[in-house]
Amino acid sequence: MGLTGMDEQVLEALGKEHRITEMDIGSDAILKKKGMRFHVRRFSIEGVGNLCIMDMTAMLGLMKMQTIILSADEKDVPLMDLDIVKAMGKMTWIVELYDTEVSFRNDGLLERCGIIKEKDSDLEDHVTGKYWFDDLRYPCSYSKKTKGYSKRAEMSCRGYIDAYMDELKKAPVCDREKKREKIAYFAEGLYKSDGPAVSQMKRLFGEETAKRLVLGHMYNVRD
């Protein structure tokens, strides 16, 4: 279980509707370097696509992060990327939805998530720089920071997960190759753009391992 148990929420919700198979990713499952430890789990979700759950600890446990990425290439839903970070007593809560749909517009999901975001408009935003993929990220995405644990922020993130899982049940099946092309555009751009997390992976573990992590385990666009 990660920082808040949201990984269990995702697995439980998916398991009610789909067969889940955890994949053997060999030595990539546990990666350690310079006081940092990554635990990577990858799952094949029948009828949906790829799920990656990555837990990171650093600074003797003073920093912890969990990343959950659901890269659906069989259902026409957005790419979902969730990050929960705890560092020096402060927490960051991020749920991002990216436009990787082929032809279906998930208006109900976007509206429901937008309501959650608006409800927490008084919470402090987690502000990042400008990135090339900003135009692909739906405006209803959630990005907040709190001084310590926040039950309110946690429940909002869980609300995003619930909304996404409800949408997944009714979203149409899509052309898998076309969907993978859209996911690949995002994932390959993320890898090439050297964002903070990707550049850290390259620096710690080298280009080839970082490429397997990002393009293979996290987004499933490389075999």
C-alpha positions in Angstrom: 0.0 0.0 0.0 1.3 3.5 -0.9 1.0 6.8 0.9 -2.8 6.8 1.1 -3.9 3.4 -0.3 -5.1 4.8 -3.6 -3.2 2.1 -5.4 -5.5 -0.4 -3.6 -8.6 1.6 -4.6 -7.5 1.5 -8.2 -6.8 -2.2 -8.2 -10.0 -3.0 -6.4 -12.1 -1.0 -8.8 -10.5 -2.5 -11.8 -10.6 -6.0 -10.4 -14.4 -5.8 -10.1 -14.8 -5.5 -13.9 -11.6 -6.9 -15.4 -9.0 -9.6 -15.0 -5.8 -8.2 -13.7 -2.4 -9.9 -14.3 0.7 -8.6 -12.6 3.6 -8.7 -15.0 7.1 -9.9 -14.2 9.4 -7.0 -15.0 12.5 -8.6 -13.6 15.2 -6.4 -12.0 13.3 -3.2 -12.9 10.9 -4.0 -10.1 13.3 -2.7 -7.5 15.8 0.0 -8.4 18.2 1.6 -5.9 20.7 4.4 -6.3 22.1 7.3 -4.2 19.7 6.8 -1.3 16.7 6.5 -3.6 14.5 3.4 -3.9 11.9 2.7 -6.6 9.4 -0.1 -6.4 7.7 -0.6 -9.8 4.7 -2.8 -10.3 3.1 -3.3 -13.7 -0.3 -4.9 -14.5 -2.1 -5.9 -17.6 -5.8 -5.0 -17.3 -7.9 -7.2 -19.6 -10.0 -5.1 -21.9 -8.5 -1.8 -20.7 -4.7 -1.6 -21.1 -1.7 -1.0 -18.9 -1.5 0.0 -15.2 1.8 1.1 -13.6 2.2 1.8 -9.9 5.6 3.2 -8.8 6.6 4.0 -5.2 9.7 6.0 -4.5 11.4 6.7 -1.2 14.4 9.0 -0.6 16.1 11.0 2.2 15.9 8.1 4.6 12.1 8.1 4.2 11.6 11.8 4.6 10.5 11.9 1.0 7.9 9.5 -0.4 6.0 9.5 -3.7 3.5 7.2 -5.3 2.7 7.4 -9.0 -0.2 5.6 -10.6 -0.6 5.6 -14.4 -3.5 4.0 -16.2 -2.8 3.9 -19.9 -5.9 2.6 -21.5 -5.4 1.6 -25.1 -8.5 -0.5 -25.5 -11.1 1.9 -24.1 -11.6 5.5 -25.4 -10.8 7.3 -22.1 -8.1 9.8 -21.2 -4.7 8.8 -19.9 -4.8 9.1 -16.1 -1.7 10.0 -14.1 -1.8 10.4 -10.4 1.0 11.5 -8.1 1.0 11.8 -4.4 4.2 13.3 -2.8 5.2 13.7 0.8 8.4 15.7 1.5 9.5 17.3 4.7 6.0 17.2 6.1 4.4 18.8 3.1 2.2 17.0 0.6 1.4 17.4 -3.1 -1.7 16.0 -4.7 -1.9 15.6 -8.5 -4.4 13.9 -10.7 -3.9 14.6 -14.4 -6.1 13.6 -17.3 -4.6 13.8 -20.8 -6.4 13.9 -24.1 -5.5 10.6 -25.7 -9.0 9.7 -27.0 -9.4 8.5 -30.5 -13.0 9.7 -31.2 -15.0 9.7 -28.0 -15.5 12.8 -25.8 -15.8 11.9 -22.1 -17.8 15.0 -21.2 -19.4 13.5 -18.1 -16.0 12.6 -16.7 -14.6 16.0 -17.4 -17.5 17.8 -15.9 -17.5 15.6 -12.7 -13.8 16.2 -12.2 -14.2 19.9 -12.8 -16.7 20.1 -10.0 -14.3 18.4 -7.6 -11.5 20.8 -8.7 -13.8 23.9 -8.2 -14.8 22.6 -4.7 -11.2 22.8 -3.7 -10.4 26.1 -5.4 -9.5 27.6 -2.0 -6.6 25.1 -1.5 -3.2 26.2 -2.6 -2.3 25.3 -6.2 0.8 23.3 -6.9 2.3 25.4 -9.7 4.8 24.0 -12.2 6.5 25.5 -15.2 5.3 25.4 -18.8 5.5 22.1 -20.6 5.0 21.0 -24.1 2.1 18.7 -23.1 0.1 21.4 -21.3 -2.4 21.5 -24.3 -3.0 17.8 -23.9 -3.8 18.1 -20.2 -7.5 18.6 -19.5 -8.3 21.8 -17.5 -10.2 19.8 -14.9 -6.9 18.1 -13.7 -6.1 18.5 -10.0 -2.9 19.9 -8.6 -2.8 21.1 -5.0 -0.3 21.2 -2.1 -1.0 21.1 1.6 1.0 21.6 4.8 0.9 18.0 6.0 -1.8 15.4 5.4 -5.1 16.6 4.2 -8.2 14.3 4.3 -10.0 16.8 2.1 -7.3 16.6 -0.7 -7.2 12.8 -0.4 -10.9 12.4 -0.8 -10.8 14.7 -3.8 -8.2 12.5 -5.5 -10.2 9.5 -4.6 -13.2 11.2 -6.2 -11.3 11.5 -9.4 -10.5 7.8 -9.3 -14.2 7.0 -8.8 -15.2 9.2 -11.6 -12.7 7.7 -13.9 -13.7 4.1 -13.0 -17.4 4.9 -13.6 -16.5 6.4 -17.0 -14.4 3.3 -17.9 -17.4 1.1 -17.5 -19.4 2.9 -20.2 -16.7 4.3 -22.5 -16.6 2.6 -25.9 -13.9 0.2 -27.2 -11.5 2.0 -29.5 -9.1 1.2 -32.3 -6.1 0.0 -30.3 -3.4 1.0 -32.8 -4.8 4.5 -33.1 -5.0 4.8 -29.3 -1.5 3.5 -28.8 -0.2 6.1 -31.3 -1.8 8.9 -29.3 -0.4 7.5 -26.0 3.0 7.1 -27.7 3.0 10.7 -28.8 2.6 11.8 -25.2 5.0 9.2 -23.7 7.8 9.7 -26.2 7.5 13.5 -25.9 7.7 13.2 -22.2 10.8 11.1 -22.4 12.5 13.4 -24.9 11.6 16.6 -23.1 13.6 15.6 -20.1 11.1 16.7 -17.4 12.3 16.6 -13.8 11.2 13.0 -13.1 12.5 11.6 -16.5 15.9 13.4 -16.2 16.3 12.0 -12.7 15.7 8.5 -14.0 18.2 8.9 -16.8 20.8 10.4 -14.4 20.3 7.6 -11.8 19.9 4.5 -14.0 21.0 5.4 -17.5 19.2 6.0 -20.7 18.2 2.4 -21.5 16.7 1.7 -18.1 14.9 5.0 -18.1 13.5 4.3 -21.5 12.1 0.9 -20.3 10.6 2.5 -17.3 8.9 5.4 -19.2 8.0 3.9 -22.5 7.6 0.3 -21.4 6.4 -0.1 -17.8 4.7 3.3 -17.3 2.9 3.9 -20.7 3.2 0.6 -22.6 4.3 2.0 -25.9 7.5 0.0 -26.2 7.6 -3.8 -26.0 
